[in-house]
């Protein structure tokens, strides 16, 4: 079997060839995890990439040390880092997933979620296998905790990703689903090429990345959404298998760089759902990022390694919302609560509904550029 993806077939399946599979309400492709599900008779790649990775150094004692994320994995010959997608081959570090996404879809930008970034538009979303943490609540664990040999991988180089966005008239490419830090080189090249063709890029990330890689990437990104798992170090160690401080440092770095930033906080019952933590979180955002930084509280659904916990009660989410607003945050949202008023954006000045949302659908926009249509207050974001 030919292991190269046939570009003509791929484009056909993204276009009129998948008309029968389009969601009737939104006109977008169904979410695709672990390859393109039943869309067409695709061919996949069984070969991994061997593009040289960035941000590593050779050690005098042999082997290499990765400098991409705070783990700083030390890797001997023919071994891989924690993420499972970067391998030492004769002291040259290689990324195994470059140009090989295992998940693609065209999503509403609100799904990321990004609420102050061109509401009502769509994003060509993609991911490869792998992740540099292991959240016990991960919703895409089947790809994030897999190695690239275990997923169905399309052959899709950066040029083709940008071409698809242009042909489908999708204004933005989103690096999402798993963790884009681990496919850094692929993301970087797509984003850089995308900007040359007036296609925007957004990174949907855990923020677990070192300062220099983030600095190099920021000029090529238009917005970033960071999943801040908790404001407590203990939670990061036990539930995420990561560290809090590097994530907080990157949030400040992103904000200082002027790239549009939004934060999601998944509220997990009994683990990070106390009023004290909500107050501490809102206070940190207010002090270090500013009251105009959007904060999304998201409802937890039992899955992966936390199936023993219940769904987040709506009352808990409402408490989080009320506490954060009382702390002074101006744009607080509640996610995974369809039709809740806190899905919409309100003017902090006059209370006018600026962007009315019902799920992922936009029913009303009362903005003139970045200004409230009623009181002319300037609203932060890209509209």
Secondary structure by P-SEA (a helix, b strand, c coil): ccccccaaaaaaaaccccccccccccccccccccccccccbbbbbcccccccccbbbbbccbbbbbccccccccccccccccccccccccccccccccccccccccccccccccccccccccccccccbbbccccccccccccccccccccccccccaaaaaaaaaaaccccccccccccccaaaaaaaaaaaaaaacbbbbbbccccccaaaaaaacccccbbbbbcccccaaaaacccccccaaaaaaaaaaaaaccbbbbbbbbbccccccaaaaaaaaaaaaacccccbbbbbbbbcccccccccccccaaaaaaaaaaaaaacccbbbbccccccccccccccccccccbbbcccccccccccccccccccccccccc
